Amino acid sequence: MNSYYDKDKSGKVSLRKGDIVAVRIKPNTTGESTKTQPRYRGPMVVTQERPSDTYRISKLEPRNGRPYATIVHVSQLKAGRGWNEL
């Protein structure tokens, strides 16, 4: 029974330096419905691989000259095959 479930699962996700990703964000608790709020922030680029499935990422195009960089776990990332698909 378990083999049917595992058949389509890719297993471990691995990203490389230079990959385009989106980062999951928590919904704002402003009283409005979270259904219409964005779920991901991006596009971002992976700048460094770190231990324990963590990655340093930064904004692809900084807004107003302010760079944005952070360290996130792979479970919070969504790999981009093309930014239009995210």
C-alpha positions in Angstrom: 0.0 0.0 0.0 2.8 2.4 0.8 4.5 1.8 -2.5 1.5 3.4 -4.3 1.9 6.6 -2.3 5.7 6.7 -2.6 5.6 6.1 -6.4 5.1 9.8 -7.3 7.1 11.3 -4.5 10.4 12.8 -5.5 12.1 12.5 -2.1 14.8 14.9 -1.0 14.7 18.3 -2.6 18.1 19.8 -3.6 18.7 23.3 -4.8 21.9 24.7 -6.2 23.4 28.2 -6.1 21.7 30.4 -8.7 18.3 28.6 -8.6 15.2 30.8 -8.7 12.8 30.1 -5.8 9.9 31.6 -3.9 9.6 31.8 -0.1 6.4 30.9 1.8 5.2 33.8 3.9 2.8 33.7 6.9 -0.5 35.5 6.3 -1.1 38.8 8.0 -3.6 38.8 10.8 -5.2 42.0 9.9 -8.8 40.8 10.1 -9.2 40.3 6.4 -9.5 36.9 4.8 -6.2 35.1 4.3 -7.6 33.5 1.2 -6.7 36.5 -1.0 -3.3 37.2 0.6 -0.2 36.1 -1.2 1.3 32.8 -0.1 4.8 33.3 -1.6 7.4 36.1 -1.8 9.8 36.2 -4.7 11.4 35.8 -7.1 14.5 35.0 -5.0 17.8 33.5 -5.9 19.8 30.9 -3.9 23.2 32.4 -3.0 24.6 29.8 -0.7 23.9 26.2 0.4 24.1 25.6 4.2 24.0 22.5 6.4 20.7 20.8 7.4 18.8 21.6 4.3 19.0 25.4 4.7 19.8 28.0 2.1 20.8 31.6 2.0 18.6 33.5 -0.4 18.4 37.1 -1.7 16.0 39.1 -3.7 16.6 38.8 -7.5 15.9 42.5 -8.0 16.2 44.6 -4.8 13.4 47.2 -4.4 14.4 50.8 -3.8 18.0 49.8 -3.5 17.4 47.9 -0.3 18.9 44.4 -0.5 16.9 41.5 1.1 18.7 38.4 2.2 17.8 35.7 4.7 18.3 32.0 5.6 15.4 29.6 5.2 14.8 25.9 5.4 14.0 24.0 2.2 10.5 23.3 3.5 9.7 27.0 3.1 10.9 27.2 -0.5 9.2 26.5 -3.8 11.5 25.9 -6.7 10.7 28.0 -9.8 10.7 26.4 -13.2 9.7 29.7 -14.6 8.5 32.7 -12.6 5.2 32.7 -14.3 4.4 29.3 -12.9 4.8 30.3 -9.2 
